Amino acid sequence: MNLVDRVKGILVEPRSEWVKIAAEPATVQSLYTSWIMILAAIGPIALLLSVQSVQIAIAQYVLSLIITFVLALIVDALAPSFGGAKDFVASLKLTAYSYTIAWLAGIFNLLGIFGGAVALIATSYAIYTFVLGARGLNKAAVAKACQFTPDAVPSATGPGLLPATPGPGATHPPP
């Protein structure tokens, strides 16, 4: 499926999109090269344009790639505790595709600190899509999918938001 159609599906009809995602074959490499590396770059590019700091933009990009992988490891480890199946690729799909709205909201880094409010709203929707995806991808029981989310998501939400709001010196880098 092409990138634009997948983004639209996740944003507009996430329930039916998760069914399609679950049925598609994928590898860690294919998820990173065709989805994660592309969408995770949106925020850092916007940050680069607004703050003009290559170091901060690169750090945010690398951190996004690492956090996605670490969260997938956590999701994979926790899945059996909630009636789900241990499957790293499915856990990475869940993590990567549920992050979609948060990565798209990275464009609001152009607004500086005001973009942080948009990032919080996007994170809320990302959590919602995570709950929907956990049912299909990790085979978590419907009743347990809602319990699964608060255990898995906070481990990446906090660190994931850190680079989205540059510190005091980041908006005016030293000469």
Secondary structure, 3 states (H helix, E strand, C coil): CCHHHHHHHHHHCHHHHHHHHHHCCCCHHHHHHHHHHHHCCHHHHHHHHHHCCHHHHHHHHHHHHHHHHHHHHHHHHHHHHHCCCCCHHHHHHHHHHHCHHHHHHHHHHHHHHHHHHHHHHHHHHHHHHHHHHHHHHCCCCHHHHHHHHHHHCHHHHHHHHHHHCCCCCCCCCCC
